[in-house]
């Protein structure tokens, strides 16, 4: 079969790698792709938001399955555009992708259906938000309502910080139109865990757990980013927590979306906080996490095509989803200055070291093939991933592999999974 993947980041590279392992697939395309994805797929120069061109390409090339990796096209309705032309596509429709596209929607959904989450209020204007803050308890969390590349969340320790945050989001529009509406919620403490799940509209099958590191600098300092590294599984996601989440979060979320006339088909990402009062939802995403996909997919035993087709056909309950009994760690190699400002176009050396080596992976997030060779083309450049028998071994191997790669202005955190490693 022929498969088209839509996107250009590390998540899409991990998906392409998984798809390439399937015996069912003999041709992969990726729009627009990147230099790493090009190893498995023919990259085509079509942007992820160019729905008409994507649909035309799929029809002209007799694509059997299109996989949407990115959030923007999902929230924008790309799945609806494909389905309108009778094309087979994996991902939630626009009316279901709103669970990520609007934090206000997802918070209201959780409140209505009694899904545990932080207390919150939604605001449509700056004045009401500022008035609310005058009586709020700190620290507090400000969230731009819409998609903001993982940078629309501010944790504010004081009233002055929070006032400045409201100005940044709602007045200065640092997150663009995503900040037209804002959620202010209580600050939760505990261990964060990310759980991805395949969904067919009624059935939920969870993948192995993971934990992301969002802050730019060691020790969880610096600005929020799209993710500086991750590990899987999380030792804090034990059987008791898993059972609670299955009963009170995952299935209720599926049932709630169905009850609202928004059946969710695709990958649901649930960001959890394991608090003293039990697990609570931090956020939902409507697709694979990035870089969570880079540690979860290499541990999955199933043929990803089988699972995705079962989701589309509404028979996910027939799938026995299995993962390896090991661990994986991904360290993101970024451009120094990310997420604020950084230079691109530097030649990347050492990529060949990963070819033909078991348990080591180099997923491209921001790379481009040029006459000079493969060069940096983004803030997050590569996701260096390794598997090991446990987190300690996987972490050691991942950091060893980061030394294989060199490029000017290379930057990374040095403590991905360190707390777990030392526990």
Beta strands, then each sheet from edge to edge (+ up, - down):
strand 1: 2-7
strand 2: 27-32
strand 3: 42-44
strand 4: 65-68
strand 5: 89-90
strand 6: 120-123
strand 7: 140-144
strand 8: 153-156
strand 9: 182-186
strand 10: 191-200
strand 11: 204-212
strand 12: 215-217
strand 13: 221-224
strand 14: 229-232
strand 15: 265-275
strand 16: 278-285
strand 17: 327-335
strand 18: 360-364
strand 19: 367-370
strand 20: 373-376
strand 21: 380-388
strand 22: 410-411
sheet 1: 3+ 2+ 1+ 4+ 5+
sheet 2: 6+ 9- 7+ 8-
sheet 3: 16+ 15- 10+ 11- 14+ 17- 21+ 18-
sheet 4: 16+ 15- 10+ 11- 14+ 17- 22+
sheet 5: 12+ 13-
sheet 6: 19+ 20-
end
